[in-house]
Amino acid sequence: MDFQQLINAITPEIYENLKRSIETGKWPDGRKVTPEQLQNSMQAVIAYEEKHMAPEERTGYVPPKPKKAEPCDKDGKDPVAMPDGEQPLKWQ
């Protein structure tokens, strides 16, 4: 069985067991997950999520950053200007 066939054979129950094993470091029967098993399980979980889940639902999803604010306020004033005419320190 190649990797793609393995991913196609993963059921939601197997997926949850793999995730739990990654989180706890143990299989459902209590045996310790080896480093190789951990790596393979992580690859299988990522591949399963890629195939069956929306990006927002996947493990490790980071939402995009919001759009940067405009450099000036609505009235055109510099938002960085200091009160009372003070100027910010300029390093040289």
C-alpha positions in Angstrom: 0.0 0.0 0.0 1.5 3.4 -1.0 1.1 6.6 1.0 -1.9 7.9 -1.1 -3.8 4.6 -0.6 -3.1 4.8 3.1 -4.5 8.4 3.3 -7.5 7.3 1.4 -8.1 4.5 3.9 -8.0 6.7 7.0 -11.4 7.0 8.6 -12.4 9.9 10.9 -12.0 7.6 13.9 -8.4 6.6 12.8 -7.7 10.3 12.2 -8.8 11.2 15.8 -6.7 8.3 17.2 -3.6 9.5 15.3 -4.1 13.1 16.5 -4.5 11.9 20.1 -1.4 9.7 19.8 0.6 12.7 18.5 -0.7 14.8 21.4 -0.1 12.3 24.2 2.9 10.3 22.8 1.0 7.0 23.4 -1.2 4.8 21.3 -4.8 4.0 22.5 -3.5 0.7 24.0 -0.9 2.6 26.1 2.2 1.8 24.1 4.7 4.6 23.5 4.8 6.2 20.1 8.3 5.9 18.6 9.9 8.9 16.9 9.4 7.3 13.5 5.8 6.6 14.2 5.3 10.2 15.4 6.7 11.5 12.2 4.6 9.2 10.0 1.5 10.0 12.1 2.0 13.7 11.7 2.4 13.3 7.9 -0.8 11.2 7.7 -2.7 13.8 9.8 -1.6 16.7 7.6 -2.4 14.8 4.4 -5.8 13.7 5.8 -6.6 17.3 6.7 -5.5 18.6 3.3 -7.9 16.2 1.6 -10.9 16.4 3.9 -10.9 19.8 5.7 -11.2 23.5 4.9 -8.0 25.4 5.5 -9.5 27.2 8.6 -10.2 23.8 10.2 -6.7 22.3 9.8 -4.2 21.8 12.6 -1.8 24.8 12.8 -4.0 27.2 10.8 -2.9 30.8 11.1 -5.4 33.4 9.8 -4.0 36.0 7.4 -2.9 39.3 8.9 -5.4 42.1 8.6 -4.8 44.8 6.0 -2.4 47.5 7.2 -4.0 50.8 8.3 -3.5 53.9 6.2 -0.5 56.0 7.1 -2.5 59.1 7.8 -5.8 59.7 9.7 -8.9 60.5 7.8 -8.2 64.2 8.2 -4.7 63.9 6.8 -2.8 64.4 10.0 0.2 62.3 10.7 -0.8 59.7 13.4 2.8 59.6 14.7 3.0 63.3 15.4 3.8 64.1 19.0 1.6 66.4 21.2 2.8 69.9 21.9 5.1 70.0 18.8 7.6 67.4 20.1 9.4 65.4 17.5 10.2 61.7 17.8 13.8 60.7 18.4 15.7 60.0 15.2 18.6 57.5 15.4 21.5 58.0 13.2 
